[in-house]
Amino acid sequence: MPPDLPAALRFLGPQLRDHGGQAEIAPDCWLLFAVEAADVAGDEIARTLLRDAPFAHHAGQSEDEGWTLFYVDTAARADAVHWLDDVAKLCAGEIRPVSPAQQALIHDVLASAAPHRAAKQLAELHARGEVTAGLVRDPGDVRALLDRLHVREPLFFAAFHTLLADGLLDMLTLHRQLIAEDVQLKNEIVKAGLSQDPFLQSRQDATAGIRNVLLTFRIINPLDQQKNTAIANPYAAYLELVCVGDTVTAPLDGLNVTVPREDFLHAIHSIRRNLYQGEAFASFDTQAPWINERIARPFRFIKQLLGSRPELTAMDGLNMLERAVEA
């Protein structure tokens, strides 16, 4: 990331809005950045950002020589568009987009004959810190996963359980996509008698594991084993947050404190941005130079919460907290 993140963000905002690989300025040429020739600072930011870009790119002058144009050919366009989105998220401290390689693995879980292998690969990426909680969050993908459960393939139940148990399936999207038939299928398999076929028994074991995760996030009501309609956000329920309108209420030092939702998100983004820069979460405290009055209270809550949840990595916890206050 560039050393001057605020300047990079100010540069990227209008560039991604107006250009960002979306405009074909000539046959096989897609514009990433357009910088006025007199804008020395903007030119430096563009070149700094592109210095480590993992794709071939080019620079040239506009016909009137008033602009420096940075562009890619069609073959590099998809990688460039993803890379630009990723860089913007890194600079802002926001949740990173799913990469093409990660999306390919998600597609393999959805469509391959060996979905458990792709799910295991995603879990291994998660264990190495290369992906984080809630990676599978596209509503269409989540609905497709739920639909394939109804085919009753034992290997797919194992794959689905792996995604859930590793936190890779976004619980908010899952709660929104879950319908009565999905819950009925889960209940039917869990209640079935033990099978002599170990393959079928593995499906029942995986279903029991799926139920346990759904209960943990309160997606399933433990009393009637049906979808829990009393909650709107399973992450908020799991992390004991209350988000109403533009305010977030959370326990801090034994008391419930209320902070503006915007400040809460700003604290999350500030912490994550510093994690992206390689700093250790354990080293963060209220004396850090980037802590200000606006984020001090939400920062303290986040620090206390993640300290009490050793099962969560800092990055996973931040992703869950951000989704917990989803508008």
C-alpha positions in Angstrom: 0.0 0.0 0.0 1.1 3.6 -0.6 2.6 5.4 2.4 0.1 8.3 2.3 -3.2 6.4 2.6 -5.5 9.4 2.8 -4.1 10.8 -0.4 -4.4 7.4 -2.1 -8.0 7.2 -1.1 -8.8 10.7 -2.4 -7.1 9.7 -5.7 -8.8 6.3 -6.0 -12.4 7.5 -5.3 -13.0 9.5 -8.5 -10.6 7.3 -10.6 -12.6 4.2 -9.8 -15.9 6.0 -10.3 -15.0 7.5 -13.7 -12.4 5.0 -15.1 -11.2 1.9 -13.2 -11.0 -0.4 -16.2 -14.6 0.3 -17.2 -14.0 2.5 -20.3 -12.5 1.2 -23.5 -10.5 4.2 -24.8 -9.3 2.4 -28.0 -9.6 -1.1 -29.3 -8.2 -3.5 -26.7 -7.3 -0.6 -24.3 -9.1 -0.1 -21.0 -8.5 3.0 -18.9 -7.5 2.5 -15.3 -6.4 6.1 -14.4 -6.5 9.4 -16.1 -4.2 12.0 -14.5 -3.9 15.6 -15.6 -0.4 16.3 -17.0 0.1 19.1 -14.4 -0.9 16.8 -11.5 2.5 15.7 -10.2 1.1 14.3 -7.0 -1.6 12.3 -8.8 0.9 10.9 -11.3 3.2 9.8 -8.5 0.3 8.0 -6.7 -0.8 6.3 -9.9 2.7 5.0 -10.6 3.3 4.0 -7.0 0.0 2.0 -6.9 0.8 0.3 -10.2 4.4 -0.5 -9.4 3.6 -3.8 -7.8 0.5 -4.6 -9.9 0.4 -8.3 -10.9 -0.5 -7.6 -14.5 0.9 -5.8 -17.5 -0.1 -2.2 -17.8 0.9 0.8 -20.0 1.0 4.6 -19.8 0.8 7.2 -22.5 -0.4 10.7 -23.3 -3.8 11.8 -24.5 -3.9 13.3 -28.0 -3.9 16.8 -26.6 -1.1 15.9 -24.2 -3.2 17.2 -21.3 -3.6 13.8 -19.6 -1.4 10.8 -18.7 -3.4 7.7 -19.3 -2.7 4.4 -17.5 -4.4 1.4 -19.2 -4.4 -2.3 -19.7 -5.4 -4.6 -22.6 -8.4 -6.8 -22.6 -6.6 -9.9 -21.4 -5.5 -8.1 -18.2 -8.7 -6.2 -17.7 -10.5 -8.6 -15.2 -7.4 -8.9 -13.1 -6.9 -5.2 -13.1 -10.5 -4.4 -12.1 -10.3 -6.9 -9.2 -6.9 -5.5 -8.2 -8.1 -1.9 -8.1 -11.1 -2.9 -5.9 -8.8 -4.8 -3.6 -6.3 -1.9 -3.3 -9.2 0.5 -2.5 -10.4 -1.8 0.2 -6.9 -2.2 1.6 -6.4 1.5 1.8 -9.8 2.1 3.4 -9.6 -0.8 5.8 -12.7 -2.4 4.4 -13.5 -6.1 3.8 -11.5 -7.3 0.8 -13.3 -8.6 -2.3 -13.3 -12.2 -3.3 -10.5 -12.9 -5.7 -11.0 -14.8 -9.0 -9.0 -17.8 -7.6 -11.2 -17.9 -4.5 -14.4 -17.5 -6.5 -13.2 -20.5 -8.6 -13.0 -22.6 -5.5 -16.4 -21.5 -4.4 -17.7 -22.5 -7.8 -16.1 -25.9 -7.4 -18.0 -26.4 -4.1 -21.2 -25.4 -5.9 -20.7 -27.5 -9.0 -17.9 -30.2 -8.8 -18.3 -33.9 -8.1 -15.9 -33.5 -5.2 -17.1 -30.4 -3.4 -15.5 -31.5 -0.1 -12.0 -31.0 -1.7 -12.6 -27.4 -2.7 -14.2 -26.7 0.7 -11.1 -28.1 2.4 -8.9 -26.0 0.2 -10.8 -22.9 1.3 -10.5 -24.0 4.9 -6.7 -24.3 4.5 -6.5 -20.8 3.0 -8.5 -19.6 6.0 -6.1 -21.4 8.4 -3.2 -19.6 6.7 -4.9 -16.2 7.0 -5.3 -15.8 3.3 -9.1 -15.6 3.5 -11.4 -14.5 6.3 -14.8 -15.1 7.8 -17.8 -14.7 5.6 -15.9 -15.2 2.4 -18.9 -16.8 0.7 -21.4 -13.9 0.9 -22.9 -13.5 -2.6 -26.7 -14.3 -2.1 -26.8 -16.3 -5.4 -23.9 -18.5 -4.2 -25.4 -19.0 -0.8 -28.8 -19.9 -2.3 -27.1 -22.3 -4.7 -25.3 -24.0 -1.8 -28.6 -24.5 0.0 -30.3 -25.8 -3.1 -27.6 -28.4 -3.6 -28.2 -29.7 -0.1 -31.6 -30.9 -1.3 -29.9 -33.4 -3.7 -28.7 -35.1 -0.4 -25.2 -35.9 -1.5 -23.1 -37.0 1.6 -19.9 -35.4 0.2 -21.7 -32.1 -0.3 -23.1 -32.1 3.3 -19.5 -32.5 4.4 -18.4 -29.6 2.2 -21.2 -27.4 3.5 -20.3 -28.2 7.1 -16.7 -27.4 6.5 -17.6 -23.9 5.2 -19.9 -23.3 8.1 -17.6 -24.7 10.8 -14.7 -22.6 9.5 -16.8 -19.4 9.4 -16.5 -19.1 5.6 -20.2 -18.9 4.9 -21.6 -15.5 5.6 -24.2 -16.0 8.4 -26.2 -12.8 7.6 -26.6 -13.9 3.9 -27.4 -17.4 5.0 -30.1 -16.2 7.4 -31.7 -14.1 4.7 -31.6 -17.0 2.2 -32.8 -19.8 4.5 -36.3 -21.0 3.8 -38.6 -23.5 5.6 -37.7 -26.3 3.2 -34.0 -26.0 4.0 -34.8 -26.3 7.8 -37.1 -29.2 7.2 -34.4 -31.1 5.3 -32.0 -30.5 8.2 -34.5 -31.7 10.8 -35.4 -34.8 8.7 -31.8 -36.0 8.4 -30.9 -35.2 12.0 -33.9 -37.2 13.3 -33.3 -40.2 11.0 -32.1 -43.4 12.5 -28.4 -44.5 12.4 -27.5 -46.0 9.1 -25.3 -49.1 8.6 -23.9 -47.4 5.5 -20.9 -45.3 6.7 -21.3 -43.0 3.7 -24.9 -42.1 4.7 -24.0 -41.9 8.3 -21.3 -39.3 7.4 -24.1 -37.2 5.9 -26.1 -37.4 9.2 -23.0 -36.5 11.2 -22.3 -33.5 9.0 -26.0 -32.4 9.3 -25.7 -32.5 13.1 -22.6 -30.4 12.8 -24.5 -27.9 10.5 -27.3 -27.7 13.1 -24.9 -27.0 15.9 -23.3 -24.0 14.0 -26.8 -22.7 13.1 -27.8 -22.9 16.8 -24.5 -21.1 17.8 -25.4 -18.2 15.6 -29.1 -18.4 16.6 -30.2 -18.9 13.1 -32.2 -21.9 14.3 -34.4 -21.6 17.4 -33.4 -24.3 19.9 -37.0 -24.7 21.1 -38.7 -25.6 17.9 -35.7 -26.2 15.6 -37.2 -23.8 13.1 -35.7 -20.7 11.5 -35.3 -18.0 14.2 -37.4 -15.1 13.1 -36.9 -13.2 16.3 -33.5 -12.0 15.1 -32.6 -10.0 12.0 -28.8 -10.5 12.1 -27.1 -13.6 13.5 -23.7 -11.9 13.9 -25.3 -9.3 16.1 -26.9 -12.0 18.2 -23.7 -14.0 18.4 -21.6 -11.0 19.4 -24.3 -9.5 21.6 -24.7 -6.2 19.7 -27.8 -4.2 19.3 -27.9 -2.0 16.2 -31.0 0.2 15.9 -31.0 2.8 13.2 -27.8 4.8 13.3 -26.7 3.6 16.8 -24.9 0.6 18.1 -25.3 -0.6 21.7 -22.6 -2.9 23.1 -21.3 -4.0 26.5 -18.2 -2.2 27.7 -16.7 -2.6 31.2 -19.9 -4.3 32.4 -22.2 -1.5 31.1 -24.1 -1.1 27.9 -22.8 1.9 25.9 -24.3 3.4 22.8 -22.1 4.9 20.0 -23.0 6.1 16.5 -22.9 3.4 13.9 -20.7 5.5 11.7 -18.1 5.8 14.5 -18.3 2.0 15.2 -17.6 1.3 11.5 -14.8 3.9 11.5 -13.1 2.1 14.4 -13.4 -1.3 12.6 -11.9 0.2 9.4 -9.1 1.9 11.3 -8.1 -1.3 13.1 -8.3 -3.4 9.9 -6.3 -0.8 7.9 -3.4 -1.1 10.4 -3.7 -4.9 10.3 -3.4 -4.8 6.5 -0.2 -2.8 7.0 1.3 -5.7 9.0 0.8 -4.4 12.6 -0.2 -6.9 15.3 -3.6 -6.6 16.9 -2.1 -7.3 20.3 0.1 -4.2 20.0 -2.9 -1.9 19.6 -4.0 0.3 22.6 -5.7 3.6 23.2 -2.2 5.3 23.0 -1.8 4.4 19.3 -1.4 7.6 17.2 -4.4 6.7 15.0 -6.8 6.4 17.9 -8.9 9.6 18.3 -11.9 10.6 20.5 -14.3 9.5 17.8 -13.3 5.9 17.8 -11.9 5.5 21.4 -15.0 3.9 22.9 -15.8 1.5 20.1 -12.1 0.6 19.9 -12.1 -0.4 23.6 -15.2 -2.5 23.1 -13.7 -4.3 20.1 -10.5 -4.9 22.0 -12.4 -6.3 24.9 -14.7 -8.4 22.7 -11.9 -10.0 20.7 -9.9 -10.6 23.8 -12.8 -12.6 25.2 -13.2 -14.7 22.0 -10.0 -16.5 21.5 -11.6 -18.7 18.9 -11.7 -15.7 16.6 -8.8 -14.2 14.8 -8.7 -10.4 14.8 -9.6 -10.2 11.1 -12.4 -12.7 11.4 -13.8 -10.8 14.4 -13.7 -7.5 12.6 -15.5 -8.9 9.6 -18.2 -10.4 11.8 -18.5 -7.0 13.7 -18.9 -5.1 10.4 -21.6 -7.5 9.2 -23.3 -7.3 12.6 -24.1 -3.7 12.1 -25.0 -4.0 8.4 -27.6 -1.4 7.5 
